[in-house]
Amino acid sequence: MDKKKLEVATKAIQKLAERDGVTVEYVRTQMKIAMINGLCSKEPKVKAYWQSIPCEGEVPTPEEFIAYTASVVRKGLE
């Protein structure tokens, strides 16, 4: 994944943490919980979406998720 896009995603997480008065780790943990729910979904469309996210490891990081989802949204607006 593009390093610049991951840096933008990292900054977005930092801004969310600052806005909500919580730590970056708290935001990342909450995102991971939501992501695990999606990854474990029994719905084929939901599961296919999660499996389509490019990632370095077995599952996407919050930053990879943000970067990928932002690119999908951008493409949809074109």
C-alpha positions as MATLAB code, in Angstrom:
seq = 'MDKKKLEVATKAIQKLAERDGVTVEYVRTQMKIAMINGLCSKEPKVKAYWQSIPCEGEVPTPEEFIAYTASVVRKGLE';
ca = [
       0.000    0.000    0.000;
       1.115    3.548   -0.729;
       3.180    4.856    2.193;
       1.832    8.398    1.783;
      -1.776    7.172    2.018;
      -0.929    5.264    5.194;
       0.618    8.414    6.690;
      -2.569   10.357    5.908;
      -4.595    7.597    7.603;
      -2.312    7.736   10.658;
      -2.876   11.493   10.901;
      -6.641   10.953   10.631;
      -6.528    8.560   13.581;
      -4.486   11.094   15.561;
      -7.017   13.834   14.795;
      -9.895   11.598   15.900;
      -8.105   10.869   19.168;
      -7.438   14.563   19.791;
     -11.001   15.532   18.907;
     -12.468   12.942   21.260;
      -9.914   13.419   24.048;
      -8.703    9.824   23.951;
      -5.443    8.117   23.057;
      -4.466    7.008   19.583;
      -4.300    3.441   20.896;
      -7.885    3.691   22.112;
      -9.070    4.799   18.660;
      -7.053    2.022   16.986;
      -8.429   -0.568   19.429;
     -12.018    0.500   18.812;
     -11.424    0.360   15.069;
      -9.909   -3.112   15.369;
     -12.973   -4.326   17.286;
     -15.286   -3.009   14.561;
     -13.056   -4.480   11.870;
     -13.029   -7.916   13.508;
     -16.832   -7.857   13.488;
     -16.749   -7.226    9.748;
     -14.039   -9.800    9.113;
     -16.051  -12.448   10.953;
     -19.328  -11.651    9.204;
     -21.304  -14.492    7.712;
     -22.664  -12.168    5.012;
     -20.886  -12.993    1.725;
     -20.830   -9.364    0.500;
     -19.414   -8.098    3.774;
     -16.808  -10.840    3.908;
     -15.836  -10.200    0.261;
     -15.348   -6.488    0.997;
     -13.027   -7.203    3.902;
     -11.069   -9.749    1.883;
     -10.619   -7.195   -0.917;
      -8.667   -4.812    1.317;
      -4.959   -4.999    0.441;
      -2.834   -5.507    3.522;
       0.674   -6.457    4.585;
      -0.451   -9.015    7.160;
      -3.291  -11.468    7.542;
      -5.788   -8.731    8.338;
      -5.734   -5.013    7.512;
      -4.536   -2.475   10.022;
      -6.799    0.473   10.818;
      -4.546    2.610    8.615;
      -4.806    0.170    5.700;
      -8.579    0.105    6.126;
      -8.846    3.908    6.085;
      -6.547    4.274    3.071;
      -8.384    1.605    1.069;
     -11.858    2.852    1.963;
     -10.876    6.428    1.077;
      -9.711    5.242   -2.356;
     -12.985    3.360   -2.914;
     -14.988    6.451   -1.989;
     -12.855    8.653   -4.264;
     -13.401    6.285   -7.195;
     -17.133    6.318   -6.536;
     -17.206   10.098   -6.765;
     -15.489   10.184  -10.158;
];
